[in-house]
Amino acid sequence: ALPTSGMAATPAPTPGKTTVMLRNLPDGFTRDALLQLLDSEGFSGKYDFAYLPVDFDTLQGLKHAFVNMITPEEAERLREHLEGFTHWFRDSASVCAVAWNDRQQGLTALIDRYRNSPVMHDSVPDACKPIIIVNGRRAMFPAPTQKIKAPKILKGRGAAGGGQHQHQHQHQHHRQ
């Protein structure tokens, strides 16, 4: 048996993992607020995917987000930096928790997951969609490989006249 010391082992970065889930984000948090947070906390140019899921009924953020970092080392640095984070841009008692995304790891897996997702449908405002960043600039999300269905809650809005409002809302938030 190897001798053990009284020092606690420092967990090593998880090999190959680059995608994290940020939980307990403040009420009203948006994708733009997520990008501003990442950039202001020293991660500008270190991530290539960001997505803050929304409730399709209200288009409000669901208080969690997915971020893919460009290297496992950057992912670990983000995880350590934002775990327990409370310095939001506005008053909030939210305490950020960071976990590895167990479902999809890496940019390719995230693209495969979302390119045919209802969130990419034309009826969904741009500000509610996942984005890809290349060299610090937003890049075009790869085209879908099949017909995208509208999210369930947005499907019924077109027939009752709500589609016109949705269309105007989309243009207000189209391409920052």
Salt bridges, closest charged atoms under 4 A:
ASP27 OD1 - LYS63 NZ 3.18
GLU41 OE1 - HIS81 NE2 2.65
ASP57 OD1 - ARG157 NH2 3.88
GLU74 OE1 - ARG77 NE 2.85
GLU76 OE2 - ARG79 NH2 2.87
ASP102 OD1 - LYS17 NZ 3.92
ASP126 OD2 - ARG31 NH2 3.44
ASP126 OD1 - ARG138 NH2 2.80
ASP126 OD1 - ARG175 NH1 3.70
